[in-house]
Amino acid sequence: MPETDPRKRILVVDDEPALLKLLERYLTRSGYRVEACGSAQQALELFGADPEVYALVIADLRMPGMSGEELLEMLIRRNPSIRIVVCSGYPFNHLDRRPGIEGQIRFVQKPFLPSMLDHAIRELLGSS
């Protein structure tokens, strides 16, 4: 698939620089086009420029300045069909139970294995 294929574009948001770099490298090697952001605000700016271009967002739940849950609410408002993987060491309150977005969010508990992230992505995007 071409690099511009929106089914292969992932926005990754995490305030831990080492994890952000690791996820970016891993997902790129897995064939995705990845844009990595170290803050929720930066992610909102990138996503807001073209919300339909991303197939998936991978986001931490706890970040300085704005919680991951606030970020997810804003992303969903801008693109109601966006798929999201929440990666966190903290419990998640299941935003996906809100009407209209059932099945669009998966939770992966930190620390996680790459296979756990792969499984969540495949569930949301299909096996392609």
N, C-alpha and C positions, 0 to 999 in steps of 0.2 A: 504494500500500500504506500502511496506517496506520503511524504512527511506532513503535508498539509491536511491529510485525512483527519477530520474531527473525531472519528472513532478511535484515534490513536493519541490524542492530545490529553495530557494530564497536568493539572496544576497541583503542586505539592506545597503545603504550608506548615512550617514547623519552626519554632524559635530556637531549637537546638542545632547549631551550625553543622556539627559532625553528622548527626542523623539526616539532616536535610541533604547534605552532600552525598551520603551513602545511598539514600533513596533515589536521588537524581541519577546517580551512576547506574544503580541496579535497574531502574525502570528504562533508562536509555538503552542499556544492553539488551533488555527484554523487547525492544522494538517500539517503544513509545517515544513520542516527542514530549519532553518534560520542561515545564517552567517552574522554577523553585523560588519560593518567597520565604523570607525570614520573619514576616509579620503579617497579621491579618489585614492591616491597612494596605500594605503593598499588594496583597492578594486581591483585595477589593478593587484596587486601581486597575490591575491587569485584567481581571475578570470583567469588570465594568466596561472596559474598552470594547469587548466583543464576547458577551456571555455565551453565545451559541457555538463558539469555536472549541470549547472543551467538552470532552466525553466524560471526564471524571475529575473530581477534586479529592485529594488525600489531605486531611487536616488534623492537626493536633487539637485536643480539646481545651487545654489550658495554655494561654499565651498572654504576655503582658499587653495592656492597652485595650484588648477586646477579647472576650471569651470565644472559644471555638464555636459554642452554640449560637452566639450572636452572629458570628461570621456565617455560619451555615444558614441561618434565617435570612440573611441579606442575599446570599448566593441563590437560594431557592426563590426568593422574590424576583430576582433578575433573570433566572432561568428555571422555571418550575420543573423541567424535565432533567435537570442535572443529577448525575449519580455521585454519591459521596461515600468515601471510606474515612471513618473517624478512627484515628490511632491515638490511644491515650493510656496512661497508667491509672487514670481516674475513671470511676463509673460514668456511664453515659445515660442520659434520661430519655432516650428513644424518641427523638424528634420525628422519626419515620412513622410514628403512630398517628400523626396529624393527617386528616383527610386529604387525599390528593397526591401524597408522596409515599404511600406504602410501597415498600420494596426498593426504594431508591437509595437507602442508606445501609451500610454495613459497619460494624464495630470490630476493631482488631485491638486487643489488649496489649499494651507495651509491658515488657519487652516481647517482641514477636519474631517468628522465623519468617524468612522470605516466602516460604510456601503458604503461610497463613495470609499474607498480603496478596499473593497470587490468587488464592482461592476467593478472597473477597472481590477482587477485580473481575475475575471470570464470572462470578455470580451476577455482578452488575452489568458487565459489558458483553457477556457471552464468551464463548471459547475462542473467538477469532483473534 
